[in-house]
């Protein structure tokens, strides 16, 4: 390899973003170059925090709204709600009312279980498929 060719490789290395270069030619000639870059910023990527042990997940069933409307927990504002958190319910039991187009639709439970969460507030507008209750 000629001196002029070596100078070109050095010049190309200086103008590139490479910090190291190693070449080996078929005749056995080797070139190893490394450049020191001043004011180089090192960005350290933080390692992700280990996740804490997951809490056991409960398998809850959901009673979902079969229609768009307004959720009512009781048949009348003066009456107690059909169900409260902690109540045991049976399949077919009325759990709330959804008013849709001026019609009051009683919503029945699809399964037996215990009410662990009431997902909506009395008088709240709900959509089709919105969870109303979680049951275990």
N, C-alpha and C positions, 0 to 999 in steps of 0.2 A: 504494500500500500504506500502510496506516495504522500509526502508531506502536505501537499496542497489538498489532497482528499481528507486527510486527518484534520486540517484547519477548518474545512467546510463542515465536517461532523461536529467539531467543537463549537463553531459559530451557530449551527442549527440547534445544538443543545442549549446554548445561551439564550436563544430566542424562543425556546419552547417552554412549556410549563412542566416539563419533566424534571425530576430532581435526581434521577439516576439513570444510567444507560450502560448496558453491557453488550458488547458485540464480539462474535467469534467468526472469523473468516475461514473458508475451506483450507487455506494454506497453513492454518494454525495460529495466525496472527490474532491477538485479542486486544480489545480496547475496553477499559472500564472507566467510566466517568461518573462523578457525583458532584453536584453543585450545592453549595450552602446558600439558602435563601434567607436574606436578612428581613427582619420585621414580619416573618411568617406567623400568621395567627393560627393557633391550634384550637380547634373547637372540640371540646370534650362532650360527648353525648352521655347524659346520665343514664345509668342502668335503671330499668323499670323496677319499681318497688315490688317486693314479693307480696302477693295477694294474701290477705289474712284468711285463715281457714273459713271456708264457706259455712254459713249456718245451714242446718238441714232445711231443705225446702219442703214445704207441705204441699201436697197435691190437693188443691181446692177445686171444687166444681163451681161453675158460675151460672147464675140465673141471669139470662140476657134479655134485653128488651126485644119483643117480637115486632115492634113498630116504633115510629116516630111519634112523640107526644110529650105529655107532661106527667112526671112521676108524682104519685101521691102515696104516702106511707099508710094512710088510713082512709076509711070511707067517708069521713067527715072530720073537719078540723077539731071538733069537740071530742072525738073518740080517740082512744089509744091506737098506736100503729099496729098493723097486722102482726109484724114480727120485730123483735129487738135482737141486738147482738147477744149471743149465748142461748137463744131460743132453739129448741129442738123442733124441726119441722118434718112433715111427711109429704110424700109425693101426692100431688093434687091439692095441697093446701094453698089457699089464697095468701099471697105474701105482699101484694101491693095492687095499686090501680094505675093504669096508664090511660090518661085522657087523650083521645085522638079524634079530631073533627067532632067535638061536642059529645062523643060517646065515651062512657066510662067502661074500660076493659079490665076485668079482674085478671091478674097474672098469677098463675099457679106454679108451684114448685114442680120441677121435673124429677126430683129425687128426694130421698130421706137424708137428713143430716142436721148439722148444727150451724146456725148463722154465725160467721166469724167476722164478716164485714158488710156494711151497707155502703155501697159505692156512690150513691147519689143522695142529694138532699131533697127534702119534701118541697114540691113545687118547681123542681128543676126540669128544664127541657132536656129530653134525651133523644138519641137517635137509634135507628135500627141496629141491633146487635151490641149496643152499649151494655157493659156489665152492670147489673142492678145489685146483686148480692153474691158474696162468696160463701160457699158452704163446705164444711169438712165432714 
